[in-house]
Amino acid sequence: MPDRILATEAAIELIEKLKLQHGNLMFHQSGGCCDGSQPMCFTEGEFKTGQSDVCLGEIAGCKFYMAGDQFEYWKHTQLTLDVIPGRGSSFSLEIPLGVRFHIRSRIFSDEELARLSESG
């Protein structure tokens, strides 16, 4: 089964650093508020997920969610969480460190999509 969400080594290192400061974390892929569409990192439970939110998987023990309507647009892609320099204008925990999480994506192959559809 192909993973829907992956992370670069730089992202995992930053997550581990943030976990030491803030405890358990979670992610939600922003749908356009504040700083466009970007991954937002919160202390676990700080962001209230809704019934339509989809959990794409876990990165370094942190659940990664996306709104259901946004997932409909992205369901054909594998996302990779990365880190880039620059201060975003969101409420994500990494912003004071002068970096921001960033999503890169690629379209799943036909074989991967078939495997995903078999699992539901």
C-alpha positions in Angstrom: 0.0 0.0 0.0 1.5 3.3 -1.0 1.7 6.0 1.8 -0.3 9.1 1.2 2.1 11.2 3.3 5.9 11.0 3.6 8.5 13.4 5.2 12.0 14.4 4.4 14.8 13.9 6.9 14.8 17.7 7.5 11.1 17.6 8.3 11.5 14.7 10.7 14.4 16.5 12.5 12.3 19.6 12.9 9.3 17.6 14.2 11.5 15.9 16.8 12.8 19.3 17.9 9.3 20.7 18.2 8.1 17.6 20.1 10.8 18.3 22.7 9.4 21.9 23.1 5.6 21.2 22.8 4.9 17.5 23.4 2.8 15.5 21.0 2.0 17.2 17.7 -0.5 16.9 14.8 -0.7 18.4 11.3 -3.5 19.8 9.3 -3.1 20.7 5.6 -4.5 24.2 5.4 -7.1 24.9 2.7 -6.0 28.4 2.0 -6.6 30.5 5.1 -3.8 32.9 6.2 -0.8 31.8 4.1 -2.3 29.9 1.2 -2.5 26.1 1.3 0.2 24.9 3.6 0.8 22.2 6.3 0.2 23.6 9.8 1.7 22.0 12.9 -0.1 22.2 16.2 0.2 20.7 19.7 -1.9 17.5 19.5 -5.6 18.4 20.1 -5.1 22.2 19.7 -6.7 22.1 16.2 -10.1 20.5 16.3 -10.6 18.1 13.4 -14.1 17.6 12.1 -16.0 14.6 10.7 -15.1 15.5 7.2 -11.3 15.7 7.9 -9.3 12.8 6.5 -6.3 11.4 8.3 -3.6 10.7 5.6 -1.3 8.9 7.9 1.4 9.6 10.5 4.8 11.3 10.3 7.2 10.7 13.1 4.3 9.7 15.3 2.2 12.7 14.4 -1.2 12.4 12.6 -1.6 14.4 9.4 -5.1 15.5 8.5 -6.7 17.3 5.5 -10.2 18.6 5.0 -12.4 16.2 3.1 -13.2 18.6 0.3 -9.5 19.4 -0.2 -8.7 15.7 -0.1 -11.0 15.2 -3.1 -8.6 17.4 -5.1 -5.4 15.8 -3.7 -6.4 12.1 -3.4 -4.5 11.2 -6.6 -1.2 12.5 -5.1 1.4 11.4 -2.6 2.4 14.3 -0.4 5.9 14.8 1.1 6.3 17.1 4.0 9.5 19.2 3.8 11.0 22.3 5.4 12.0 25.5 3.7 13.6 28.7 5.0 11.4 31.7 5.5 8.8 32.8 8.0 5.2 32.1 7.0 2.3 34.1 8.3 0.4 31.1 9.9 0.0 29.9 13.4 2.1 26.8 12.8 4.6 26.0 15.6 7.7 26.2 13.4 7.2 29.8 12.3 9.2 31.4 15.2 12.2 29.4 14.1 12.4 31.1 10.7 11.4 28.0 8.7 8.1 26.6 7.5 6.8 23.3 6.6 6.1 22.8 2.9 4.3 20.2 0.8 5.7 18.6 -2.3 3.5 16.3 -4.3 3.6 13.7 -7.0 0.7 11.9 -8.8 0.3 8.3 -7.9 0.9 5.8 -10.7 -2.0 3.8 -12.1 -0.8 0.8 -10.1 -0.6 2.7 -6.9 -4.1 4.2 -7.4 -5.5 0.7 -8.0 -3.9 -0.5 -4.8 -5.4 2.4 -2.9 -8.9 1.9 -4.3 -8.7 -1.8 -3.3 -8.2 -0.8 0.3 -11.1 1.6 0.3 
